[in-house]
Amino acid sequence: MRKFVYAVLLGLVGAGIVHIAVLLMVPDFSERDAWSRLAQASDFYKVTRLDAEAGGPPVVKSVDPLFFAAACRFDLTDGMVQIKSPGTVPFWSVSIYDRSGHNIYSFNDHSATNGLLDAVALTPAQMLEVRKQLPEDLEGSVFVETPIDEGIIVVRSFVPDESWKPTVSRFLDQSSCTLREF
């Protein structure tokens, strides 16, 4: 019985030490999330390359080596946001994340008009306003209603081989993330 009580007490002390260590590490890890790293790298509505090909360390780690990626932060309380890029690449996808990194919506070039990247993220209330009178330049856009105000749009593009690197880099570098007001 004495060994059992000793083992329980030792387990409780060990668990206490682990919990204290985790609590002390939380601020360090919470400041290094994707939102914080992007905030340090660029401002709202500015496209930022995430891959190491852009020259320097990647903003977000664990990026697939067969894909180049770019992201921009947005705030829908300012208005809707439009992401566009001229040209075509073998494959691209867009994901919209909230500040915590939860994926809200994803689509790819097969969902877009003629495979061109032209998407608008907006709140349901903003969508009602846009439906009243759709601007002509948004007629071919993919509309994404989001239940969030702040988030990140990530564009990924497939690089099939070395010869595609300049084309894919140009596609991402020429991407725009624009605040659109009504």
C-alpha positions as CSV (number, residue, x, y, z in Angstrom):
1,M,0.0,0.0,0.0
2,R,2.9,2.3,0.8
3,K,4.4,1.9,-2.7
4,F,1.0,2.7,-4.3
5,V,0.7,5.9,-2.4
6,Y,4.3,6.8,-3.2
7,A,3.6,6.2,-6.9
8,V,0.4,8.3,-6.9
9,L,2.2,11.2,-5.2
10,L,5.1,11.0,-7.6
11,G,2.7,11.0,-10.5
12,L,0.8,14.0,-9.2
13,V,4.1,15.9,-8.6
14,G,5.3,15.0,-12.1
15,A,1.9,16.1,-13.7
16,G,2.1,19.4,-11.8
17,I,5.6,20.1,-13.1
18,V,4.5,19.3,-16.7
19,H,1.4,21.6,-16.4
20,I,3.5,24.4,-15.0
21,A,6.1,24.0,-17.8
22,V,3.3,24.1,-20.5
23,L,1.7,27.2,-19.0
24,L,5.1,29.0,-19.0
25,M,5.6,28.0,-22.7
26,V,2.2,29.1,-23.9
27,P,3.1,32.8,-24.5
28,D,6.1,31.8,-26.5
29,F,4.2,29.5,-28.8
30,S,1.1,31.7,-29.1
31,E,3.2,34.6,-30.5
32,R,4.5,32.4,-33.3
33,D,1.3,31.5,-35.0
34,A,0.7,32.2,-38.7
35,W,-1.3,35.4,-38.0
36,S,1.5,36.9,-35.9
37,R,4.3,35.9,-38.3
38,L,2.4,37.5,-41.2
39,A,1.7,40.6,-39.2
40,Q,5.4,41.0,-38.6
41,A,6.2,40.4,-42.3
42,S,3.6,42.7,-43.8
43,D,0.5,44.8,-43.4
44,F,-3.2,44.1,-44.2
45,Y,-3.9,43.6,-47.9
46,K,-0.3,43.0,-48.9
47,V,0.6,39.8,-50.6
48,T,3.5,38.1,-48.9
49,R,5.3,35.0,-50.2
50,L,5.3,32.1,-47.8
51,D,7.9,29.9,-49.5
52,A,11.7,30.1,-49.2
53,E,11.9,30.8,-53.0
54,A,11.0,34.4,-52.3
55,G,14.5,34.9,-50.8
56,G,14.8,34.3,-47.1
57,P,13.3,32.0,-44.6
58,P,9.7,31.0,-45.1
59,V,7.1,33.0,-43.2
60,V,5.1,29.9,-42.3
61,K,7.0,26.6,-41.9
62,S,6.0,23.2,-43.3
63,V,5.2,24.5,-46.8
64,D,5.1,21.7,-49.3
65,P,8.2,21.9,-51.6
66,L,6.1,21.2,-54.7
67,F,4.0,24.3,-54.1
68,F,4.8,27.9,-53.9
69,A,2.5,30.0,-51.7
70,A,1.5,33.5,-50.9
71,A,-0.8,35.0,-48.3
72,C,-2.5,38.3,-47.3
73,R,-4.3,39.3,-44.2
74,F,-7.6,41.1,-44.4
75,D,-10.2,42.8,-42.2
76,L,-13.7,42.7,-43.6
77,T,-14.9,45.5,-41.3
78,D,-13.1,47.8,-43.7
79,G,-14.9,46.3,-46.7
80,M,-14.7,43.2,-48.9
81,V,-11.3,41.9,-50.1
82,Q,-10.5,40.8,-53.7
83,I,-7.6,38.5,-54.6
84,K,-6.5,38.4,-58.2
85,S,-3.6,37.2,-60.3
86,P,-3.0,37.5,-64.0
87,G,-1.9,34.5,-66.0
88,T,-2.3,30.8,-65.6
89,V,-0.3,28.1,-63.9
90,P,-0.8,24.3,-63.9
91,F,-2.8,24.4,-60.6
92,W,-3.7,26.9,-57.9
93,S,-5.8,26.7,-54.8
94,V,-7.1,29.4,-52.4
95,S,-7.9,28.8,-48.7
96,I,-9.4,31.3,-46.3
97,Y,-8.4,31.0,-42.7
98,D,-9.6,32.8,-39.6
99,R,-7.1,34.3,-37.1
100,S,-6.8,31.0,-35.3
101,G,-5.8,29.1,-38.4
102,H,-9.1,27.3,-38.9
103,N,-9.9,26.8,-42.6
104,I,-13.1,28.6,-43.4
105,Y,-13.3,27.9,-47.2
106,S,-11.2,26.4,-50.0
107,F,-11.4,26.2,-53.7
108,N,-9.2,25.8,-56.7
109,D,-8.7,26.7,-60.4
110,H,-11.5,24.2,-61.4
111,S,-14.0,26.4,-59.6
112,A,-13.0,29.6,-61.2
113,T,-14.1,31.2,-64.5
114,N,-11.6,30.1,-67.2
115,G,-9.2,29.0,-64.4
116,L,-8.3,32.6,-63.6
117,L,-7.7,33.6,-60.0
118,D,-10.3,36.2,-59.1
119,A,-12.1,35.8,-55.8
120,V,-13.9,38.1,-53.3
121,A,-14.2,37.4,-49.6
122,L,-17.0,39.2,-47.8
123,T,-19.4,38.9,-44.9
124,P,-23.1,37.9,-45.5
125,A,-24.2,41.5,-44.9
126,Q,-21.7,42.7,-47.6
127,M,-23.0,40.0,-50.0
128,L,-26.5,41.4,-49.7
129,E,-25.2,44.8,-50.6
130,V,-23.2,43.5,-53.6
131,R,-26.2,41.5,-54.9
132,K,-28.2,44.7,-55.1
133,Q,-25.9,45.9,-57.8
134,L,-23.0,43.7,-58.9
135,P,-20.1,45.8,-60.2
136,E,-19.2,44.8,-63.7
137,D,-15.6,44.0,-62.9
138,L,-16.8,41.4,-60.3
139,E,-19.0,39.4,-62.7
140,G,-16.5,36.6,-63.1
141,S,-15.3,36.5,-59.5
142,V,-15.8,33.6,-57.1
143,F,-17.6,35.0,-54.0
144,V,-16.9,33.6,-50.6
145,E,-19.2,34.6,-47.7
146,T,-17.2,34.3,-44.5
147,P,-18.6,34.4,-40.9
148,I,-15.3,36.1,-39.8
149,D,-14.1,39.7,-39.9
150,E,-10.3,39.1,-39.9
151,G,-8.5,36.3,-41.7
152,I,-5.8,35.2,-44.0
153,I,-6.2,34.3,-47.7
154,V,-3.5,31.8,-48.8
155,V,-2.9,31.1,-52.5
156,R,-0.9,28.0,-53.4
157,S,0.4,27.0,-56.8
158,F,1.8,23.7,-58.0
159,V,5.3,23.7,-59.4
160,P,5.6,20.5,-61.6
161,D,9.3,20.9,-62.3
162,E,12.1,23.4,-62.3
163,S,11.1,25.0,-65.6
164,W,7.8,26.2,-64.0
165,K,9.4,28.0,-61.1
166,P,9.7,31.4,-62.9
167,T,6.1,31.2,-64.1
168,V,4.7,30.2,-60.8
169,S,6.8,32.8,-59.0
170,R,5.5,35.5,-61.4
171,F,1.9,34.4,-60.9
172,L,2.2,34.8,-57.1
173,D,4.3,38.0,-57.2
174,Q,1.8,39.7,-59.5
175,S,-1.1,38.7,-57.2
176,S,-3.1,41.5,-55.6
177,C,-5.1,41.6,-52.4
178,T,-7.3,44.6,-52.6
179,L,-9.7,46.2,-50.2
180,R,-13.0,47.0,-52.1
181,E,-15.5,49.4,-50.6
182,F,-19.1,49.8,-51.7
